[in-house]
């Protein structure tokens, strides 16, 4: 009987604008990249070096899009997310590898009712991510590097099944794969090119339904200007696509197709401490919430 009621509820939502708004919210919580990758991240450091990083990411979203059209409804989604990251560089058979762990935490605020969801917030610790990058090309003489990465997101973060996407945890496994290429074009200009491919397990309790998601992809380009040995600025472009979801067996038509820009300034205030600030926003969004403002902060400690 319960499964029949669930199906009837979902089918009734599918015939109204409620599920369209909810689908927009589901897509809106997807990020441009599953792993925090900044300009210069794919340049390896010597074996034995450790990095401790702390990120702060604040994002506001006030509009929802469906199939490229703005949804005529009040909407608001703010996220305040922190990331604690530890990276260790080591040499394995002559190849530099950096095993690492990332632990997200923070708060997700749904500011306005969206379909079946009421204005609400959720905070806590998210799903930790573990993995590593291996540099298959490491040529400092020519200032050229290629790294291949693999990560897994472990579903042990805080999750409330009744709040669906308004959660810090996701209640599902994720596999994230990246390939990065770095080349210094001149003594002061460097180009980073990255491709990311993400696969998703099922969330078996998403608003009382099963949520499935197709594979998603992301392309990134970072153009850095090295102002000095201590400081650089960069302009980044992100393009994310794919990742359509199915909830309760019904396709949501929420395939991501998002473009975003981000500007970066980073400087070492001490030989072992770097500060970084970033600002940006979405350029266009096909489905989901559009980012109006994104502010990122990062503190990096070398030890």
C-alpha positions as CSV (number, residue, x, y, z in Angstrom):
1,X,0.0,0.0,0.0
2,X,2.8,2.4,0.9
3,X,4.5,1.9,-2.5
4,X,1.2,2.5,-4.3
5,X,0.7,5.8,-2.4
6,X,4.3,6.8,-3.2
7,X,3.8,6.2,-6.9
8,X,0.5,8.0,-6.9
9,X,2.0,11.0,-5.2
10,X,5.0,11.1,-7.6
11,X,2.7,10.8,-10.7
12,X,0.5,13.7,-9.4
13,X,3.5,15.9,-8.9
14,X,4.8,15.1,-12.4
15,X,1.7,16.6,-13.9
16,X,2.2,19.9,-12.0
17,X,4.9,22.6,-11.8
18,X,5.8,21.2,-8.4
19,X,8.1,18.5,-9.7
20,X,9.6,20.9,-12.3
21,X,10.7,23.2,-9.4
22,X,12.0,20.2,-7.4
23,X,13.9,18.9,-10.4
24,X,15.4,22.4,-10.8
25,X,16.5,22.2,-7.2
26,X,18.0,18.8,-7.7
27,X,20.1,20.0,-10.6
28,X,21.0,23.2,-8.9
29,X,22.8,21.4,-6.1
30,X,25.2,19.9,-8.6
31,X,28.6,21.7,-8.6
32,X,30.6,22.6,-11.6
33,X,33.2,20.2,-10.5
34,X,32.9,17.4,-7.9
35,X,36.5,18.0,-6.6
36,X,37.8,21.4,-5.6
37,X,40.4,22.0,-8.3
38,X,42.1,25.4,-8.4
39,X,44.6,26.9,-10.8
40,X,48.0,25.3,-10.2
41,X,46.6,22.2,-8.4
42,X,47.9,19.9,-11.2
43,X,51.5,21.0,-10.7
44,X,53.2,18.3,-8.5
45,X,55.3,19.0,-5.5
46,X,58.4,17.0,-4.4
47,X,57.9,13.7,-2.6
48,X,57.7,14.1,1.2
49,X,55.8,17.5,1.1
50,X,52.5,17.7,2.9
51,X,49.7,20.2,2.4
52,X,46.9,21.2,4.8
53,X,44.1,23.2,3.2
54,X,41.0,24.8,4.5
55,X,38.4,26.1,2.1
56,X,35.4,28.4,2.6
57,X,32.7,28.6,-0.2
58,X,29.7,30.8,-0.1
59,X,27.2,30.7,-3.0
60,X,23.8,32.4,-3.5
61,X,21.2,31.4,-6.1
62,X,17.9,33.2,-6.7
63,X,16.6,31.9,-10.0
64,X,15.7,28.4,-11.3
65,X,15.8,27.4,-15.0
66,X,14.1,24.5,-16.8
67,X,15.1,23.6,-20.3
68,X,16.8,27.0,-20.6
69,X,13.8,29.0,-19.5
70,X,13.5,30.9,-16.2
71,X,10.9,29.3,-13.9
72,X,8.4,32.0,-12.9
73,X,8.5,31.4,-9.2
74,X,10.2,32.7,-6.1
75,X,13.3,30.6,-5.3
76,X,16.5,30.9,-3.3
77,X,19.2,28.5,-2.4
78,X,22.3,29.6,-0.4
79,X,25.2,27.3,0.6
80,X,28.0,27.9,3.0
81,X,30.4,25.1,2.7
82,X,33.8,24.4,4.2
83,X,36.4,21.8,3.1
84,X,39.2,20.4,5.2
85,X,41.8,18.7,3.0
86,X,45.1,16.9,3.6
87,X,47.5,16.0,0.8
88,X,50.7,14.0,1.0
89,X,53.2,13.8,-1.9
90,X,55.1,10.6,-2.3
91,X,57.2,8.7,-4.9
92,X,56.0,5.3,-6.0
93,X,58.2,3.6,-8.6
94,X,59.5,6.9,-9.8
95,X,56.0,8.4,-10.2
96,X,54.8,11.3,-7.9
97,X,51.5,10.4,-6.3
98,X,49.5,12.5,-3.8
99,X,47.1,10.4,-1.6
100,X,44.6,12.8,0.1
101,X,41.4,13.1,2.0
102,X,38.7,15.9,1.8
103,X,36.1,16.4,4.4
104,X,33.2,18.8,3.6
105,X,31.0,20.5,6.2
106,X,28.7,23.4,6.3
107,X,25.1,24.6,5.7
108,X,22.5,24.4,2.9
109,X,19.6,26.9,3.0
110,X,16.5,26.6,0.9
111,X,15.1,30.2,1.2
112,X,11.8,29.8,-0.6
113,X,9.3,26.9,-1.0
114,X,10.1,24.9,-4.1
115,X,7.4,22.4,-5.2
116,X,7.0,19.7,-2.5
117,X,9.9,21.2,-0.4
118,X,9.4,23.9,2.2
119,X,11.9,26.6,3.1
120,X,14.4,24.7,5.3
121,X,18.1,24.4,6.1
122,X,20.5,21.6,7.0
123,X,24.0,21.7,8.4
124,X,26.6,19.2,9.4
125,X,29.5,17.1,8.1
126,X,29.3,15.8,4.5
127,X,30.6,12.7,2.7
128,X,34.4,12.4,2.9
129,X,36.3,12.0,-0.3
130,X,39.5,9.9,-0.6
131,X,41.8,9.5,-3.6
132,X,45.0,10.5,-5.3
133,X,46.6,11.9,-8.4
134,X,49.5,10.2,-10.2
135,X,51.7,12.3,-12.5
136,X,52.3,10.2,-15.6
137,X,54.2,13.1,-17.2
138,X,56.4,15.1,-14.8
139,X,58.7,17.4,-16.8
140,X,59.8,20.5,-14.8
141,X,62.5,21.3,-17.3
142,X,59.9,21.9,-20.0
143,X,57.3,23.1,-17.4
144,X,54.8,20.4,-18.5
145,X,52.8,18.0,-16.5
146,X,50.0,15.4,-16.9
147,X,48.1,14.0,-13.9
148,X,45.5,11.3,-13.6
149,X,43.2,11.2,-10.6
150,X,40.7,8.9,-9.0
151,X,38.5,9.7,-6.0
152,X,35.6,8.0,-4.2
153,X,33.0,9.8,-2.0
154,X,31.9,7.7,1.0
155,X,28.2,8.1,2.0
156,X,28.7,8.6,5.8
157,X,27.8,12.3,6.0
158,X,24.8,13.8,7.7
159,X,21.6,13.1,5.7
160,X,17.9,13.6,6.4
161,X,15.8,11.6,3.8
162,X,12.9,14.0,4.2
163,X,14.9,17.0,3.0
164,X,16.1,15.5,-0.3
165,X,18.7,17.8,-1.9
166,X,18.7,20.1,1.1
167,X,21.5,18.1,2.8
168,X,25.2,18.3,3.3
169,X,25.6,14.5,2.8
170,X,24.2,12.7,-0.3
171,X,23.4,9.2,0.9
172,X,25.1,7.6,-2.1
173,X,28.5,6.5,-3.4
174,X,30.3,8.6,-6.0
175,X,33.3,7.9,-8.2
176,X,35.2,10.9,-9.6
177,X,37.9,10.7,-12.2
178,X,40.1,13.6,-13.6
179,X,42.8,14.1,-16.1
180,X,44.8,17.3,-15.9
181,X,47.4,18.9,-18.3
182,X,49.6,21.9,-17.3
183,X,51.9,23.8,-19.6
184,X,53.8,27.0,-19.0
185,X,53.3,29.0,-22.3
186,X,55.8,31.6,-21.2
187,X,57.8,32.4,-18.1
188,X,54.8,34.2,-16.6
189,X,51.7,32.5,-18.3
190,X,50.5,29.0,-17.5
191,X,47.6,27.1,-18.9
192,X,45.8,24.3,-17.0
193,X,43.3,22.1,-18.8
194,X,41.2,19.5,-16.9
195,X,38.5,17.0,-17.7
196,X,36.3,15.3,-15.1
197,X,34.0,12.3,-15.2
198,X,31.7,11.4,-12.4
199,X,29.6,8.2,-11.8
200,X,26.9,8.0,-9.1
201,X,25.4,5.3,-7.0
202,X,21.7,5.3,-6.1
203,X,20.2,7.2,-3.2
204,X,17.5,4.7,-2.0
205,X,15.8,7.2,0.3
206,X,15.3,10.6,-1.5
207,X,12.1,12.2,-0.3
208,X,10.8,8.6,0.2
209,X,11.8,7.6,-3.4
210,X,14.8,6.1,-5.1
211,X,17.0,8.6,-6.9
212,X,19.3,7.6,-9.8
213,X,21.7,9.8,-11.7
214,X,23.4,9.4,-15.1
215,X,27.1,10.0,-15.4
216,X,28.2,13.7,-15.5
217,X,31.2,15.5,-17.0
218,X,33.0,18.7,-16.5
219,X,35.7,20.6,-18.5
220,X,37.9,23.3,-16.9
221,X,40.4,25.8,-18.2
222,X,42.6,27.9,-16.0
223,X,44.8,30.7,-17.4
224,X,47.3,31.9,-14.8
225,X,49.5,35.0,-14.8
226,X,52.5,34.6,-12.5
227,X,53.0,38.1,-11.0
228,X,56.0,36.9,-9.0
229,X,57.3,33.8,-7.3
230,X,54.8,34.4,-4.5
231,X,51.6,35.6,-6.3
232,X,49.5,34.8,-9.3
233,X,46.1,35.7,-10.7
234,X,44.0,33.5,-12.9
235,X,40.8,33.4,-14.9
236,X,38.9,30.1,-15.0
237,X,36.1,28.7,-17.2
238,X,34.0,25.6,-16.2
239,X,31.5,23.7,-18.4
240,X,29.4,21.0,-16.7
241,X,27.0,18.7,-18.6
242,X,25.1,15.4,-18.2
243,X,23.9,13.9,-14.9
244,X,20.2,13.6,-15.6
245,X,18.3,12.1,-12.7
246,X,15.4,9.7,-12.2
247,X,13.2,9.8,-9.1
248,X,10.9,7.0,-8.4
249,X,11.3,5.7,-11.9
250,X,10.4,9.0,-13.5
251,X,12.9,10.9,-15.6
252,X,13.3,14.5,-14.3
253,X,14.6,16.0,-17.6
254,X,17.1,17.9,-15.5
255,X,20.3,17.3,-17.5
256,X,23.0,19.8,-16.4
257,X,24.4,22.2,-19.0
258,X,26.1,25.0,-17.1
259,X,28.9,27.5,-17.9
260,X,30.7,29.4,-15.2
261,X,33.6,31.8,-14.8
262,X,35.8,32.3,-11.8
263,X,38.6,34.8,-11.0
264,X,41.5,33.9,-8.6
265,X,44.1,35.8,-6.7
266,X,46.6,33.8,-4.6
267,X,49.7,34.9,-2.7
268,X,52.2,33.5,-0.2
269,X,52.2,35.6,3.0
270,X,54.9,33.4,4.4
271,X,57.2,30.8,2.7
272,X,54.8,28.1,3.9
273,X,51.4,29.8,4.0
274,X,49.3,30.8,0.9
275,X,46.0,32.7,0.9
276,X,43.6,32.5,-2.0
277,X,40.4,34.4,-2.8
278,X,38.0,33.7,-5.7
279,X,34.9,35.3,-7.1
280,X,32.6,34.3,-9.9
281,X,29.1,33.3,-11.1
282,X,27.3,31.2,-13.6
283,X,27.2,32.5,-17.2
284,X,24.2,30.4,-18.2
285,X,22.2,27.4,-16.9
286,X,19.9,25.0,-18.7
287,X,18.4,23.3,-15.7
288,X,18.6,24.1,-12.0
289,X,19.5,27.0,-9.8
290,X,21.8,29.7,-11.4
291,X,24.6,30.9,-9.2
292,X,24.3,34.7,-8.7
293,X,27.4,35.0,-6.5
294,X,30.2,32.7,-5.6
295,X,33.0,33.6,-3.2
296,X,35.7,31.1,-2.3
297,X,38.5,31.4,0.2
298,X,41.4,29.1,0.8
299,X,44.3,28.8,3.2
300,X,47.1,26.5,2.3
301,X,49.9,25.4,4.7
302,X,53.0,23.5,3.5
303,X,54.8,21.3,6.0
